[in-house]
Amino acid sequence: MGLVSYDERYWGGGFGTEALRMWTTYLFSRTDALRLDFATYSGNPGMITPGRRLGFVEEGRFRRARRWSGGVHDAVVYGALREEWDQMNH
């Protein structure tokens, strides 16, 4: 799962956090998934910060795994368990 916001005017305004909250809630309510996760790179605060705010936990890291914009970054995976999500959001 993940989000994409190409328009920089919407970055940093909380839209990503709200969208991730809504998407996660929707997926847990409409599926029998036990967990949800997303993968990104360590240089992407636009995805990492909303995930952390909502209680997603870093579950994996592959060091120096991605080249992006002239740099080398770790690949990271964040996850949320259904029971954790339900407890935090009810």
C-alpha positions as CSV (number, residue, x, y, z in Angstrom):
1,M,0.0,0.0,0.0
2,G,1.1,3.5,-0.4
3,L,0.3,7.1,-1.5
4,V,1.5,9.4,-4.2
5,S,1.2,13.1,-4.2
6,Y,3.0,14.7,-7.1
7,D,1.8,18.2,-6.5
8,E,4.3,19.8,-4.0
9,R,1.8,22.4,-3.0
10,Y,0.1,19.6,-0.9
11,W,3.3,18.4,0.8
12,G,3.6,19.1,4.5
13,G,0.0,20.0,5.1
14,G,-1.1,16.7,6.7
15,F,-2.9,15.5,3.6
16,G,-0.7,12.4,3.4
17,T,-1.3,11.5,7.0
18,E,-5.1,11.8,6.6
19,A,-5.1,9.9,3.3
20,L,-3.0,7.1,4.8
21,R,-5.3,7.0,7.8
22,M,-8.4,6.7,5.6
23,W,-6.8,4.2,3.3
24,T,-5.6,2.0,6.1
25,T,-9.0,2.1,7.8
26,Y,-10.7,1.3,4.6
27,L,-8.5,-1.7,3.8
28,F,-8.8,-3.2,7.3
29,S,-12.6,-2.7,7.2
30,R,-13.1,-4.2,3.7
31,T,-10.6,-7.1,3.8
32,D,-9.5,-9.8,6.2
33,A,-5.8,-8.6,6.1
34,L,-4.0,-9.3,9.3
35,R,-1.4,-6.6,8.5
36,L,-0.7,-3.8,6.0
37,D,2.7,-2.5,5.0
38,F,4.5,-0.1,2.7
39,A,8.0,0.0,1.4
40,T,9.9,3.2,0.6
41,Y,13.4,4.5,0.9
42,S,15.0,6.3,3.9
43,G,15.2,9.6,2.0
44,N,11.4,9.8,1.7
45,P,10.1,11.7,4.7
46,G,6.8,12.3,2.9
47,M,5.9,8.6,3.3
48,I,7.9,7.7,6.5
49,T,6.5,10.6,8.7
50,P,2.8,9.9,8.1
51,G,3.4,6.2,8.7
52,R,5.2,6.8,12.0
53,R,2.5,9.3,13.1
54,L,-0.2,6.7,12.5
55,G,1.7,3.9,14.4
56,F,3.3,2.0,11.6
57,V,6.4,0.3,12.8
58,E,9.7,-0.1,10.9
59,E,10.0,-3.8,10.3
60,G,12.8,-4.0,7.8
61,R,15.7,-2.2,6.4
62,F,18.0,-3.0,3.6
63,R,21.1,-0.8,3.9
64,R,22.3,1.2,0.9
65,A,19.7,-0.5,-1.4
66,R,18.3,2.3,-3.5
67,R,19.9,5.0,-5.6
68,W,17.7,8.1,-5.8
69,S,18.4,11.7,-7.0
70,G,22.1,11.3,-6.8
71,G,22.2,9.6,-3.4
72,V,22.1,6.2,-2.0
73,H,19.5,5.3,0.6
74,D,18.3,2.4,2.7
75,A,15.1,0.6,1.6
76,V,12.7,0.5,4.5
77,V,9.4,-1.4,5.2
78,Y,6.8,-0.2,7.7
79,G,3.9,-2.3,8.9
80,A,0.7,-2.1,11.0
81,L,-1.1,-5.1,12.5
82,R,-4.9,-5.1,12.5
83,E,-5.2,-5.4,16.3
84,E,-2.8,-2.5,16.8
85,W,-4.7,-0.3,14.3
86,D,-8.0,-1.2,15.9
87,Q,-6.7,-0.4,19.4
88,M,-5.2,3.0,18.3
89,N,-8.2,4.1,16.2
90,H,-11.2,3.2,18.4
